[in-house]
Amino acid sequence: MLKKILDFWASVKLAMFLFIMIALSSSLGTFIQQNDSGSKAVFWLSEKLGMTHEQIYMWLVKTGLADMYSSWWFIALLVLFGVNLSVCTFYRLSHVYRQLKTPVTVNRNIFGDNSVTFEAGEDAEANVRDFLKSYTVVDEKDGETMYLAAEKGRFARSGVYITHLGIMVILIAALVGITVGFKGNLGVVEGQSDNTIVNANNAARKLPFSVRLDNFDVKYYENSVKPELYRSEIAIIENGKEISKEVMVNSPIEYKGYRIFQTNHGFYPNKDLSFIMNTGKEGSVKKIAVQFGKKFTVPGTDISAEVTDFAPSLGQDQKGELVNFNTLMMNPAAKIEVFDENDVSLGYKWVFQNYPESGQAGDMKIEFVDVIGAQYSVFSVTYDPADYLVYIGFFILGLGVVIAFYFRHERIWVRIAENGGKKEVSVHADRSKFRSAIPELLEKLKQSVTKEG
């Protein structure tokens, strides 16, 4: 009964079934974007099944497909695959261990139907030893008969099991990452900091550090609302110490085992904005920071000004009127009202960040450089304490594959005897793989010894 159980768990068929299931599940997890209720897959399924997006996403959540790699059934597949590999390895390891531990020995009775026998000259033994110079050789002599046993690549038999070990390390790393690691989103407004991430189930978790968004920049393709590049200048704050970093799309940063990705951005409508201005008369222009709705003095003059409105994407409609088209920071502009020394309004004008000349008035200018607090960044924060184990596992796996496929355990037995005043050589060989090439190997040895061909 025990043998049947072990045979089942050590079965190659079971291993292939579990491997295919894991591969198919991973492919499904690629098609269905994880933890994304607005993914293309949700819309596609909604259209095909005639259900609402919310119904589709709730179904994905219930089945575990919305967060597949953390679902109980995917973890179960990994555990079962790990059990299968472990049983398969240890069930057959004793036999391989004996082969690895035991060196080749002379075997006088091995020569038979699968052996090759041929006549050779007096230098037969020397030629045989020359052919076997890359092998480990042991010999015995019985009267006039010489027996030799040679082998190389005994370690090659461990390749499959080193591969198994690599896969086991990767599986363990994956399970640790799923059960102990975590991931979530962190949204931060420019000029502010936060240390709370929210996962797919809307559960909050505090980070041991805070992330402050110092500046956010986005560049759009010409005549398009599609961003070409966006990046965040952040400061990681822990125990009163700050470290400045820059996070870009597809270029995450790492900090003490945490990985921070730039995943999204947006416009945050509020009045707590800070504007960076280059303002003053020619020759005395200064860079200053001004607050929304608060007057400031233009350096070198008695004139004051105030930012009274802000538009992230200001442009002209078909009637030529200025309108804000969307909340994307495509063409930011600040509406600035100017006052004389008696605080009497002299009028207002829109100053565009992308067009510095829009703030020029005679020898005085108010150049809109940047705005802080108008945008926010969304970062994906992941923590995987076993991340390094994945690299170790792949290294071990790669080593095992190289050993298993590019090396072989090869053994050769040779008998050199006197027969009617001539040397008679009998050869037998064995390989751990590519056994069909054994006749070719024996032929090469024969040609080397007899100096034929």
VMD Tcl script that draws the C-alpha trace (Angstrom):
set ca {
  {0.00 0.00 0.00}
  {2.81 2.40 0.94}
  {4.63 1.60 -2.29}
  {1.53 2.46 -4.33}
  {1.22 5.81 -2.54}
  {4.90 6.59 -3.13}
  {4.66 5.50 -6.76}
  {1.70 7.83 -7.24}
  {3.41 10.87 -5.70}
  {6.67 10.11 -7.53}
  {4.86 9.73 -10.85}
  {6.17 11.70 -13.82}
  {2.59 11.86 -15.15}
  {1.50 13.63 -11.96}
  {4.42 16.04 -12.29}
  {3.49 16.84 -15.90}
  {-0.18 17.33 -14.99}
  {0.64 19.73 -12.15}
  {3.20 21.57 -14.27}
  {0.68 22.05 -17.09}
  {-1.97 23.28 -14.61}
  {0.47 25.81 -13.12}
  {1.51 26.96 -16.60}
  {-2.12 27.35 -17.74}
  {-3.00 29.23 -14.53}
  {-0.04 31.57 -15.01}
  {-1.13 32.21 -18.60}
  {-4.63 32.98 -17.36}
  {-3.17 35.34 -14.78}
  {-1.42 37.18 -17.61}
  {-4.61 37.50 -19.65}
  {-6.65 38.67 -16.66}
  {-4.77 41.65 -15.26}
  {-4.52 41.07 -11.54}
  {-6.29 43.33 -9.04}
  {-7.64 45.56 -11.82}
  {-11.40 45.96 -12.03}
  {-11.05 48.11 -15.14}
  {-8.79 45.79 -17.13}
  {-9.37 44.93 -20.77}
  {-10.09 41.33 -19.79}
  {-12.98 42.41 -17.54}
  {-14.51 44.48 -20.37}
  {-14.00 41.66 -22.87}
  {-15.65 39.06 -20.60}
  {-18.47 41.49 -19.84}
  {-19.16 41.92 -23.54}
  {-18.97 38.20 -24.33}
  {-21.03 37.01 -21.35}
  {-23.57 39.85 -21.34}
  {-22.84 40.79 -17.73}
  {-21.89 44.08 -16.10}
  {-18.27 44.90 -15.35}
  {-18.99 44.77 -11.62}
  {-20.57 41.30 -11.89}
  {-17.61 39.98 -13.88}
  {-15.07 41.39 -11.43}
  {-16.96 40.05 -8.40}
  {-17.00 36.62 -10.05}
  {-13.25 36.86 -10.65}
  {-12.76 37.82 -7.00}
  {-14.83 34.86 -5.75}
  {-12.97 32.38 -7.96}
  {-9.60 33.82 -7.01}
  {-8.80 34.85 -10.58}
  {-8.67 38.55 -9.68}
  {-5.70 37.88 -7.38}
  {-4.74 34.46 -8.67}
  {-1.21 34.17 -7.30}
  {-2.55 34.58 -3.76}
  {-5.56 32.27 -4.23}
  {-5.82 29.06 -2.20}
  {-6.01 26.83 -5.28}
  {-2.88 28.28 -6.91}
  {-0.97 27.89 -3.64}
  {-2.32 24.31 -3.45}
  {-0.97 23.60 -6.96}
  {2.48 24.86 -5.91}
  {2.40 22.76 -2.72}
  {1.31 19.60 -4.59}
  {4.02 20.15 -7.20}
  {6.55 20.58 -4.39}
  {5.40 17.34 -2.72}
  {5.60 15.51 -6.04}
  {9.16 16.72 -6.67}
  {10.24 15.94 -3.11}
  {8.88 12.38 -3.15}
  {10.24 11.79 -6.66}
  {13.67 13.03 -5.58}
  {13.99 11.16 -2.30}
  {12.30 8.03 -3.62}
  {15.04 7.54 -6.22}
  {17.89 9.40 -4.58}
  {19.38 6.39 -2.75}
  {20.07 4.59 -6.02}
  {21.73 7.62 -7.59}
  {23.67 8.32 -4.38}
  {25.18 4.85 -4.54}
  {26.23 5.46 -8.13}
  {27.76 8.82 -7.23}
  {29.58 7.40 -4.25}
  {30.85 4.19 -5.85}
  {33.70 4.52 -8.38}
  {33.93 2.22 -11.36}
  {35.59 -1.16 -10.72}
  {37.00 -3.88 -12.92}
  {34.31 -6.33 -14.02}
  {35.71 -9.47 -15.64}
  {32.29 -10.90 -16.45}
  {30.77 -7.92 -18.24}
  {32.00 -8.82 -21.74}
  {29.23 -10.44 -23.79}
  {26.91 -9.88 -26.74}
  {27.02 -6.06 -26.41}
  {30.80 -5.99 -26.37}
  {33.22 -5.47 -29.24}
  {36.23 -7.78 -29.71}
  {39.05 -7.18 -32.15}
  {42.72 -7.98 -32.71}
  {45.43 -5.41 -32.07}
  {49.17 -5.00 -32.10}
  {51.67 -5.23 -29.27}
  {51.06 -1.59 -28.34}
  {47.35 -2.26 -27.70}
  {47.51 -1.42 -23.97}
  {49.36 1.85 -24.59}
  {46.85 2.85 -27.25}
  {43.92 1.99 -24.97}
  {45.36 4.05 -22.14}
  {45.98 6.94 -24.53}
  {42.32 6.82 -25.64}
  {41.20 6.79 -21.98}
  {43.47 9.66 -20.87}
  {40.46 11.88 -20.11}
  {38.92 9.14 -17.94}
  {39.64 7.94 -14.42}
  {41.16 4.49 -14.92}
  {41.68 1.49 -12.62}
  {43.28 -1.77 -13.73}
  {43.92 -5.35 -12.67}
  {46.20 -7.99 -14.17}
  {45.49 -11.71 -14.24}
  {48.50 -13.49 -15.70}
  {48.89 -12.17 -19.24}
  {45.43 -10.65 -19.27}
  {44.96 -6.96 -18.42}
  {41.61 -5.59 -17.27}
  {40.86 -1.86 -17.26}
  {37.84 0.09 -16.07}
  {37.41 3.78 -16.86}
  {34.79 6.41 -16.18}
  {34.14 10.14 -16.45}
  {31.28 12.47 -15.66}
  {29.98 10.52 -12.67}
  {28.63 13.81 -11.29}
  {26.30 14.08 -14.34}
  {23.85 11.71 -12.66}
  {23.17 14.46 -10.10}
  {21.97 16.93 -12.78}
  {18.31 15.95 -12.59}
  {18.30 16.22 -8.81}
  {20.10 19.55 -8.81}
  {17.38 20.72 -11.20}
  {14.76 19.43 -8.77}
  {16.47 21.31 -5.94}
  {16.42 24.54 -7.97}
  {12.71 24.16 -8.67}
  {12.07 23.43 -4.98}
  {13.93 26.59 -3.95}
  {11.88 28.64 -6.45}
  {8.64 27.08 -5.16}
  {9.60 27.80 -1.55}
  {10.48 31.40 -2.49}
  {7.12 31.76 -4.25}
  {5.19 30.38 -1.27}
  {7.08 32.63 1.16}
  {6.46 35.62 -1.09}
  {2.73 34.83 -1.33}
  {2.18 34.12 2.36}
  {4.62 36.55 4.03}
  {5.18 39.20 1.37}
  {2.62 41.82 0.39}
  {1.87 44.50 -2.17}
  {-0.35 47.53 -2.33}
  {-0.84 50.98 -3.80}
  {0.36 54.23 -2.30}
  {-1.12 57.52 -3.53}
  {0.77 60.72 -2.70}
  {-0.08 64.33 -3.61}
  {2.76 66.65 -4.62}
  {4.33 68.28 -1.60}
  {2.83 65.72 0.80}
  {3.94 62.41 2.26}
  {2.22 59.17 3.20}
  {3.13 55.73 4.55}
  {-0.09 53.75 4.13}
  {-0.58 51.31 1.27}
  {-3.91 49.74 0.33}
  {-4.08 46.23 -1.15}
  {-6.61 44.75 -3.59}
  {-9.01 43.97 -0.74}
  {-8.88 47.61 0.48}
  {-6.95 46.56 3.56}
  {-4.49 49.20 4.77}
  {-0.93 48.53 5.92}
  {1.60 50.93 7.38}
  {5.08 51.04 5.90}
  {8.13 51.51 8.16}
  {8.93 54.65 6.16}
  {7.10 57.52 4.47}
  {7.21 58.59 0.84}
  {7.07 62.30 0.03}
  {6.33 63.39 -3.52}
  {8.50 66.42 -4.18}
  {7.75 66.81 -7.86}
  {5.90 65.06 -10.65}
  {6.54 65.56 -14.36}
  {4.60 64.19 -17.30}
  {5.34 64.54 -21.00}
  {2.67 63.80 -23.61}
  {2.99 62.75 -27.21}
  {2.33 65.61 -29.59}
  {-1.39 66.15 -30.23}
  {-2.23 63.23 -27.95}
  {-3.46 62.64 -24.42}
  {-1.21 59.57 -24.17}
  {1.73 60.15 -21.82}
  {5.15 59.61 -23.36}
  {6.97 59.75 -20.03}
  {6.10 60.45 -16.44}
  {8.32 60.38 -13.40}
  {8.25 61.23 -9.74}
  {10.93 62.84 -7.62}
  {10.41 61.41 -4.16}
  {12.04 61.40 -0.75}
  {11.99 58.30 1.44}
  {11.80 59.36 5.06}
  {12.70 57.00 7.91}
  {13.75 57.94 11.45}
  {14.24 61.56 10.46}
  {16.55 60.72 7.56}
  {15.70 61.46 3.94}
  {16.88 59.70 0.78}
  {16.06 61.28 -2.57}
  {15.03 58.96 -5.40}
  {13.52 59.20 -8.87}
  {10.84 56.72 -9.90}
  {9.97 56.26 -13.57}
  {7.67 53.92 -15.48}
  {9.40 50.54 -15.94}
  {12.23 51.74 -13.73}
  {11.38 50.90 -10.11}
  {13.57 51.65 -7.12}
  {14.46 49.38 -4.21}
  {14.71 50.30 -0.55}
  {15.43 47.74 2.18}
  {13.67 44.93 0.34}
  {10.75 47.11 -0.80}
  {10.25 47.80 -4.50}
  {8.45 50.99 -5.53}
  {6.94 51.24 -9.02}
  {5.39 54.21 -10.77}
  {1.96 52.93 -11.82}
  {-0.38 55.89 -12.27}
  {-0.86 59.62 -11.84}
  {-3.62 62.17 -11.84}
  {-4.76 65.72 -11.19}
  {-5.78 66.72 -7.67}
  {-8.14 69.74 -7.72}
  {-7.50 71.87 -4.64}
  {-6.64 75.41 -3.59}
  {-3.56 74.51 -1.54}
  {-1.26 75.01 -4.49}
  {2.22 76.49 -4.56}
  {3.43 78.14 -7.77}
  {7.07 78.61 -8.69}
  {7.54 81.87 -10.57}
  {10.43 83.67 -12.22}
  {9.32 87.28 -11.83}
  {10.66 90.84 -11.78}
  {12.15 93.38 -14.14}
  {14.81 92.55 -16.67}
  {18.09 92.17 -14.81}
  {16.43 91.60 -11.43}
  {14.32 88.49 -12.05}
  {14.00 86.21 -9.05}
  {12.55 82.76 -8.53}
  {9.85 82.84 -5.87}
  {7.18 80.53 -4.51}
  {3.66 81.95 -4.20}
  {0.45 80.55 -2.79}
  {-2.84 80.31 -4.59}
  {-5.04 83.32 -3.77}
  {-2.30 85.23 -1.91}
  {-0.77 88.45 -3.24}
  {2.96 88.75 -3.84}
  {5.16 91.66 -4.77}
  {6.93 91.61 -8.10}
  {10.63 92.06 -7.23}
  {12.04 95.47 -8.19}
  {8.61 97.09 -8.58}
  {5.70 98.47 -6.56}
  {3.35 96.14 -8.39}
  {1.74 93.14 -6.72}
  {0.08 90.11 -8.27}
  {-2.11 87.19 -7.29}
  {-2.82 83.76 -8.76}
  {-6.62 83.68 -8.95}
  {-7.19 80.56 -11.06}
  {-5.40 77.54 -12.44}
  {-6.09 75.27 -15.42}
  {-4.15 72.05 -16.08}
  {-5.02 71.92 -19.81}
  {-6.02 75.33 -21.08}
  {-6.78 75.88 -24.74}
  {-9.17 77.56 -27.18}
  {-12.46 76.15 -28.32}
  {-13.97 76.62 -31.80}
  {-15.22 80.08 -30.79}
  {-11.74 81.15 -29.71}
  {-12.64 81.19 -26.04}
  {-10.26 79.84 -23.40}
  {-11.49 76.60 -21.85}
  {-9.94 73.84 -19.80}
  {-10.21 70.65 -21.84}
  {-9.35 67.99 -19.24}
  {-7.52 67.33 -15.99}
  {-4.32 66.19 -17.68}
  {-1.33 68.47 -17.19}
  {-0.95 68.99 -20.91}
  {-0.92 72.80 -21.05}
  {-0.94 74.19 -17.49}
  {-1.69 77.87 -17.06}
  {-2.11 80.23 -14.12}
  {-4.49 83.19 -14.20}
  {-2.64 86.13 -12.69}
  {-4.25 89.43 -11.67}
  {-1.95 92.46 -11.34}
  {-2.41 95.42 -8.91}
  {-0.75 98.83 -8.77}
  {0.86 100.43 -5.72}
  {-2.61 101.52 -4.53}
  {-3.92 97.96 -4.78}
  {-6.07 98.84 -7.78}
  {-6.50 96.02 -10.28}
  {-4.70 96.51 -13.57}
  {-6.32 93.43 -15.12}
  {-5.37 89.82 -15.50}
  {-3.83 87.44 -18.01}
  {-3.25 83.70 -18.39}
  {0.40 82.74 -18.11}
  {1.29 79.36 -19.68}
  {3.99 77.14 -18.31}
  {4.89 75.86 -21.79}
  {5.09 79.39 -23.24}
  {7.30 81.64 -21.06}
  {6.70 84.63 -23.34}
  {3.02 84.66 -22.27}
  {4.04 86.33 -19.00}
  {6.05 89.13 -20.58}
  {4.75 92.72 -20.18}
  {7.24 95.33 -21.30}
  {10.40 95.03 -19.23}
  {8.59 93.00 -16.56}
  {7.76 89.33 -16.68}
  {5.98 86.75 -14.59}
  {7.11 83.36 -15.81}
  {5.13 80.32 -14.63}
  {7.79 77.64 -13.89}
  {5.95 74.91 -11.98}
  {3.06 74.13 -9.68}
  {3.29 71.98 -6.58}
  {0.27 70.18 -5.15}
  {-1.76 69.95 -8.33}
  {-0.84 66.36 -9.18}
  {-0.55 63.05 -7.45}
  {1.35 59.84 -8.11}
  {0.24 56.29 -7.46}
  {3.03 53.91 -6.54}
  {2.86 50.16 -6.33}
  {4.84 48.95 -3.33}
  {5.83 45.30 -3.06}
  {7.72 43.46 -0.36}
  {9.03 39.93 -0.83}
  {11.43 38.69 1.88}
  {12.35 35.66 -0.24}
  {13.09 37.60 -3.41}
  {16.77 36.65 -3.29}
  {15.82 32.97 -3.05}
  {14.31 33.16 -6.54}
  {17.69 34.15 -7.99}
  {19.42 31.39 -6.03}
  {16.80 28.90 -7.23}
  {17.23 29.88 -10.88}
  {21.01 29.63 -10.54}
  {20.70 26.12 -9.10}
  {18.12 25.21 -11.75}
  {20.39 26.48 -14.53}
  {23.35 24.58 -13.12}
  {21.29 21.39 -12.96}
  {20.06 21.81 -16.54}
  {23.62 22.32 -17.81}
  {24.86 19.23 -15.96}
  {21.87 17.13 -17.01}
  {22.01 18.02 -20.72}
  {25.66 18.70 -21.45}
  {27.42 16.05 -19.37}
  {27.05 12.30 -19.14}
  {28.29 9.51 -16.93}
  {30.33 7.26 -19.19}
  {32.01 3.95 -18.25}
  {34.25 1.69 -20.36}
  {35.59 -1.77 -19.53}
  {38.50 -3.21 -21.48}
  {40.09 -6.68 -21.52}
  {43.44 -7.20 -23.30}
  {44.40 -10.87 -23.61}
  {46.86 -13.09 -25.51}
  {45.16 -15.29 -28.09}
  {47.33 -17.45 -30.37}
  {50.28 -15.08 -30.08}
  {48.15 -12.03 -30.89}
  {46.56 -9.36 -28.73}
  {42.79 -9.61 -28.45}
  {40.93 -6.58 -27.12}
  {37.37 -6.79 -25.80}
  {35.49 -3.55 -24.97}
  {32.17 -2.87 -23.25}
  {30.68 0.58 -22.55}
  {27.75 2.15 -20.72}
  {26.32 5.67 -20.66}
  {23.79 7.43 -18.45}
  {22.26 9.07 -21.57}
  {22.61 8.99 -25.36}
  {22.99 5.20 -25.12}
  {22.36 4.84 -28.84}
  {25.79 6.38 -29.40}
  {27.58 3.56 -27.52}
  {28.41 1.56 -30.73}
  {29.97 4.70 -32.21}
  {32.07 5.14 -29.05}
  {33.28 1.54 -29.21}
  {34.14 1.96 -32.89}
  {36.21 5.05 -32.14}
  {38.10 3.17 -29.45}
  {38.72 0.27 -31.85}
  {40.06 2.58 -34.55}
  {42.29 4.36 -32.04}
  {43.75 1.07 -30.78}
  {44.19 -0.61 -34.19}
  {45.12 2.68 -35.89}
  {42.47 2.04 -38.53}
  {40.79 4.88 -40.46}
}
mol new
graphics top color blue
foreach p $ca { graphics top sphere $p radius 0.5 }
foreach p [lrange $ca 0 end-1] q [lrange $ca 1 end] { graphics top cylinder $p $q radius 0.2 }
display resetview
